[in-house]
């Protein structure tokens, strides 16, 4: 159950309880008022009759006039009754308003009041009978109580509507705030919240915008730092490759020359030793060539990304002829130099991990332009990811991810349930890089 529903439900319950309590008080007050009004009117009428009849009554005409004086009364009815019980004359109540509902009338009706006042008229003994009739008073009380209850109901409904609108506004901001946090969690730091509205919510929006602004600045700083680190790494790679080529290469060549000279010796043991040294030097030279190829892809990229990847595939296929390589590289991709270098490094590292750790039968390479950017995919059918070697924490995979992040791209590695590994990267196209 949402917080908004719980809060509004609690307020609605309180308003309903308040409405029921107010209605109960209205009923009690209305019943008291009706009883007091009818009792007061009846006792006043009774005193008036007794005061009028204190003198000697000479004939029934006077009595008729007394009874007629109650004509149109709201709460008391008077009747003149002879000795046989026949009603000689009887007053009528005043105009009655719209009657109250039966349930309300039964609830409000006070105990009935009646009084018989005997009159010793010579030759015509009779009785003046007074009876209470609360219907007019109950009808009036019903109108007042109904209006008061409708007023309370209108107040409660209005209050609920206003509170609901206030909570809808507040929770709408909280929902936007939650959406903004989700955007931040996904690395989109350009999201901002409106700072209008209540001071508390505006302060919260200001704080959120300040946070996202700082995060955006930190992200940009991190990207610059990652680019600098990559430049330093490339310089170190180039330096190591240069040292290997310039320092180790000549010595290996010299060892081969000396080994060839030894292999031409007349001593069989020396010839065998010279051949062994020559084979070892050739093995080291091939290994150094492989290292140089890993360290220096720049020369290959001078002929284009497609040619560089094709040369890379040729390099591994010669060493692992049992593996079937498939590549689909879209020509003319909108990539700058750094992006081409990143694509090459991703393919290079993925191929190296696959052939060395996965023991695959086939490897598929795809580089193509999609609506959202340049997609790079390297997929094999080997043994899948392992904690050692090609694990997620390896330096090679971390380096690929850092390259992609430095270009505002997306990077993912999937273990295909033991059937191999899929490395995917999505790089922004050239126009997006230029705008950034």
Buried (B, 14 or more C-beta within 10 A) or exposed (E): EEEBEEBBEEBBEEBEEBBEEBBEEBBEBBBEBBBEBBBEBBBEBBEBBEEBBEEEBEEBEBBEEBBBBBBEBBBBBBBBBBEEEEEBBBBEBEEEBEEBEEEBBEBBBBEEBEBEBEBEBEEBEBBBBBBBBBBBBBBBBBEEBBEBBEEBBEBBEEBBEEBBEEBEEBBEBBEBBEEBBEBBEEEBBEBEBEEEBEEEBBEBBEEBBEBBEEBBEEBEEEBEEBBEBBEEEBEEBEEBBEEBBEEBBEEBEEBBEBBBEBBEEEEEEBBEBBBEBBEBBBEBBEEBBEBBBBBBBBEBBEEBBBEBBBBBBEBBBEEBEEBEBEBEBEEEBBBBEBBBBBBBBBBBBBBBBBBEBBBBEBBBBBBEBEEEBBBBBBBBBBBBBBEEEBEEEBEBBEBBBBBBBBBBBBBEBEBBEEBBBBBBBBBBBBEBBEEE
